[in-house]
Amino acid sequence: MVTKRLFTAISIPLSAQLEQSLVNLKMYLKNENIVWTNYKQLHITLRFYGEINKILIPEMINVLTNVASNCNYFNLELDKLMCFGDKFYPKVMFINVKENNKLINLKYSIDNNLKELKSGNNVKFKPHITIARIKKINNIEKFNKVIYKFYNAFEDNVFTNEFLLYESILTPEGPIYNIIKTFVLKK
């Protein structure tokens, strides 16, 4: 059985201000063991499916096309810089995304229409944009001060009129995301 590692997500384009905030953040944390997400791969994961048999992909595309045709486009509010883990052992650095009804409706429409795919996880949906995976922090006090300094630096509004089905290919340098299909939301 040939499989592909798949997920659906909303791609996040960077404004000049957001990109500069990321560049500055990286500079402040250059001495820490952090793996940064490629700026061109920033996204909000709607659902991770895991390894899916290739023969199921055309049907997934049909279902997702139908979902897109029934969901309206919307704005996303990017919020605070935060970390998963605790302040002594942070694991993932992310930009929080404020929940809104259209985002939640899209997420649950995807889940409900592809519920026969038992893969993925059933963790409560917390919309966010992963910007880095933290391997090891050498100076946790300095790290926390930098996070506080940049806490509000990523607040922005992003228009979204589509979501994507991605293939994730794992490599030693980090994942590579290939777009399988783009689904345009209705106006």
Secondary structure, DSSP 8 states (H G I E B T S, - for coil): --EEEEEEEEE----HHHHHHHHHHHHHTTTSEEEE--GGG-EEEEEEEEEEEGGGHHHHHHHHHHHHHTSB-EEEEEEEEEEEE-SSSEEEEEEEE---HHHHHHHHHHHHHTTT---S-------EEEEEEEEE-S-HHHHHHHHHHTTTTT-EEEEE-EEEEEEEE--TT--EEEEEEEEE-B-
